[in-house]
Amino acid sequence: MHHVNDFRAGYVAIIGRPNVGKSTLLNQLLQQKISITSRKAQTTRYRIHGIVSEPQVQFVFVDTPGFQTQYTSRLNMAMNRVVTQSVHDVHVILFVIEAMRFDQRDLSVLKILPPDMPVILVINKVDKLADKNQLLPFTNEVVKNFPFAAIVPVSATRKIQLIELLNTVRDFLPVNAPLYHEDQITDRSERFMAAEFIREKLFRLIGDEIPYSTSVVIDQFQQEAHVCKIYATILVEKANQKAIVIGNKGERLKQIASEARLDMEKLFDTKVYLEVWVKVKSGWADNEQVLKNLGFE
């Protein structure tokens, strides 16, 4: 039983190989879209804090990049550093896997987990199971690989067992005053969110025709009385990618911008004027200065 004065608050990392549903899980837990979701692996690049505030507890979620094993550019080394650092700065780790799927890629993520940290095994997509009886033997195999503190099967998309997951996490958080004001959803600036929304639409609408290293830079962000004016640039690596992003008669770029603008209006709760340009920038994934500007140290 929790003592009524035991307010708990702490940091929770969500980690797992790409495409197991980490961002969808975070979005559902937050009931608010702050982490981008996409079919494309490797869209979340930064540690984004998503905050859930309740009367007796505050969860601060850290959405880390999918731990990369197959790429080696400097960008990925920077990402892997971010993951390794972020798992040490938290109180609880949610290790997310897909039901009935556990392979070398999942194992490589497990290997970076600190052994002295509570790690909750979250088995996602259980709604997709043809036979629920398969879950137990599958779970028994997975737990041989790590001393998990708890196991919670969920379906992020169907919102199954998410309350149970939060209750389980709460038990591992320290007794603490709230870390953030309860109205705050994310500690990342609106400027950052604006760029992420554009990146999301880019990957949603174009997919594999452009590399994941494509980035978005916000050139200007002006908050005026009744409107927010945002000027952004999508940086691609080759001229043919620029053509792909712009699309026939500019249709695709228009669609990216208009969908991103709607997301921004919802999050910022104001009218948004958005202009998006596309520029070719070569080899930026290996350019230290650009990485610095994007927030990688």
SULJO-V373529 format. One record per backbone hydrogen bond with DSSP energy under -0.5 kcal/mol. CO is the residue of the C=O (numbers start at 0). NH is the residue of the N-H. If there is no record, write none. Layout:
CO/NH
CO/NH
//
This chain:
2/5
4/6
6/175
7/57
9/59
10/90
10/91
11/61
12/14
12/93
13/63
14/95
15/66
16/19
20/24
21/25
22/26
23/27
24/28
25/29
26/30
26/31
31/33
42/44
45/47
47/49
47/62
49/60
50/52
51/53
51/58
53/56
55/7
56/53
57/9
57/59
58/51
58/60
59/11
60/49
60/62
61/13
61/63
62/47
72/76
73/77
74/78
75/79
76/80
77/81
78/82
79/83
80/84
81/85
82/86
83/87
84/87
84/88
85/88
90/117
91/12
92/94
92/119
93/14
93/95
94/121
96/123
97/100
100/97
102/105
102/106
103/107
104/108
105/108
105/109
106/110
108/111
109/112
113/116
117/92
117/119
118/120
118/148
118/149
119/94
119/121
120/122
120/151
121/96
121/123
122/153
123/98
124/127
125/128
130/133
131/134
132/136
133/137
134/138
135/139
136/140
137/141
138/142
139/143
140/143
141/144
142/145
145/147
149/120
151/122
153/125
154/158
154/159
155/158
159/154
160/164
161/165
162/166
163/167
164/168
165/169
166/170
168/171
168/172
169/172
173/8
180/183
184/50
188/192
189/193
190/194
191/195
192/196
193/197
194/198
195/199
196/200
197/201
198/202
199/203
200/204
201/205
201/206
202/206
205/208
206/209
210/213
214/234
216/218
216/232
219/230
220/222
221/223
221/228
225/270
226/223
226/228
227/229
227/272
228/221
229/231
229/274
230/218
230/219
231/276
232/216
232/234
233/235
233/278
234/214
235/280
237/240
237/241
238/242
239/243
240/244
241/245
242/246
245/251
245/252
246/249
247/250
249/253
250/254
251/255
252/256
253/257
254/258
255/259
256/260
257/261
258/262
259/263
260/264
261/265
262/266
263/267
264/268
264/269
270/227
271/273
272/229
274/231
276/233
278/235
278/280
280/283
282/285
283/286
284/74
285/287
286/290
287/291
288/292
289/293
290/295
291/294
294/296
//
